[in-house]
Amino acid sequence: MINFKKLLITVTLVFSTVTLFAQKSFEDDNNVISLTVGYGNTLHTGSEWKTKFPVTMLFFEACVKDYLFDSKSSLGIGGFVGYSSQKYDTKSSNIKYLNMKYTDVVVGAQGNIHYSFLPKLDTYLGISLGYDFVNADGRTAGDYDDLDSNKIIFGAHIGARYYILPKIAIMAETGYNVSYVSGGVSVKF
């Protein structure tokens, strides 16, 4: 398993040692829509969980404050909606859920601090807060009323968008969010 503490320290050191001047990739009046697919679902964890449909997210973000700390920093806020489906399957008689399919629809808001280290590269770190609407179907070992366990979710992440065209970027993100690692495409408008 990835040691996230070491990964976070390494990424922080890399970000703090880069000193190249760059044109900002996320600035005043920018809006970005991103579509991502994630790996490592944080909503349901354990060896009994099998992915039926990976974490798929749609994000919108708007720059609300340019020159946050200096000329290369900015603040973005936005929202997200996502979908995931997993199956829980176990034969153990002491586990109450024997053969269940869980479908999650998540909605929420996030805030990101952006910093431009290199041309075409938009790096950021942020936090998110949302709600997970859970639907559970299947066979259980007994009668249980609360199989649909809706819940508040939170996350922290770091990420980067690399603009392969002036308004189109490939992106990657890691942290504790709806998935541990995700990648996708962003469009700036």
N, C-alpha and C positions, 0 to 999 in steps of 0.2 A: 504494500500500500504506500502511496505517496506520503512523505512526511511534509505536511503543509506548513509547519513552523519553519523548516529549513528552506522550503520554496519561497515563503513570504520574506524571509531575511535576504535570500539571494536576489529576489526581484527588487526589494527595497534598496539594496546596495547598488545594483545596476542602475536603477532610476536616479539615485543620488550622486553617482559618479559621472554620469553623462553630462558634458558641458557644452555641447554644440548648440549654436544658435539656430533657430528654426522658425519657419513660418508656421503660425498656429493652424491646426487642423480642425479645431472646435472653437468658435468665437461668436461674438454677438450676432444675433439674427440667424444663427444656424439651428436647424431642426434635423433630427436623424431618426430614421426608422430602421430597426434591425430585426432580422429573423434568424433565430439560432436553434441548434439541436444540441442537447446536452447529454453527458454521460455521467453516471453515478447519481442516481436519484436520492435526494436527501429527505424526501417526504416519507418514504418507507425504506428501511434499511434492514439488512440481515441476509443470511445465505439462503433462506427460503423464498426470497422475493425474486421473481424473474420479470424482466422488462417485456411488456407486450407492445407498447408504443413509447418511444423515447421522449424525454422532456423536450417539448417544442415550444418556443417562446416568441412572442412578438413584442418589441419594445418601441416606445416613442420617447424621445428626449429633446428638450429645447434648452439652448444656452440662455440663462437668466442673468448672469453676471460675468462680464468680461473683465480682464485685469483683476482677478481675484486677489492674488498676492503680488504678481508682477505682470509683465507684458506677455508671458507665455502660459498663464494660468486662467482658468475659467470654471464656472459652476453651472452644471446642468441638472434639471429635474425633469421627471417624466413618469410614465406609467408602463405597466406591462400586463399581458394576459398570456396564459400558458396552458398546456394540456399534457397529460401523461397517463399511462395505463400500465399497471403491474399486476402480476398474479402471485398469490401466496398459496403455496401447495406444500402440505406436510402430512405425514401419516401418523404422527405422534398423537396418542390418545390424551395426553395432558395439555395439549394446545387447543384452545377453543375454536380457532379458525382453521378448518381443514383444507378447503379448496375455495379460495376467494379471488375475485377479480376486483381491483380497486381502480377507479377512474378519478383523476384529480383535475379540476379546473382551478387555476390560480389567477388572481387579479391583485394588483398592488401598485405602489408608488416607489420610486427610487430617486436618490440624489447622488451625483458623481462630481468629484473634483478632478478636472482635466489639467494636464500639463504637457506641453509640446516640447519634447526633447530633440526630435529629428524631423526633417521635412517629411510630409505625408503620413506621419505616425501620430496618432491621437492616443495617449495613454491616460488612464483614469483609475481612480479607486472610489468605492462608494458603498452605500448602505441601501437596504430595501426593507419594506414592510408591506405585507399583503395578507390575503385570506385564501385559504385552501378549501374549496368546496369538494368534498369527498363523496363518491357514490360507491358502495360496496355491494357486490352480488356474489352468490355462491352458496356452498354447503358448509355448515358449521357443525361442531361436535355437540352443540346444545342450542338452546334458545337464548339469544343475546340481543338486546334492544338497540345498543349503540354501535352498530357496525359502521355507519356513516359518521365518522368523527371529524367534522369540519373544525378548522383551527386557524389561529393567527400564525403567520410565518414571518421570519425575519432573516436577513442575510447580510453578509459583507463580502465584497469582491474586489478584484483588480482585473483590469482588462486593457486591451489595445485594439485599435482599428488602424489598418494600413490601407491607405487610399491608392488603389491600383489605377483608378481614373479620378478625375477631379471631384466627382460626386459619388463614387462607388468604392466601398472598402470591404476587405475581408477582416473578420474580427475573431478574437479569442478572449475568453474570460475564465477565471478560476476563483475559487473561494467557497464559502459556505452560503449557497443560495438555493434555488430549487434543484440545481444539479451542481456537482463539484467542478466540472469542466464543460465548457460549451464553445461552439464555434459557429460562424455563420457569415452573413452578408449584411452590410449596412448601406443605406442610401441617404445622402445629405441633400436637403432642399431648403 
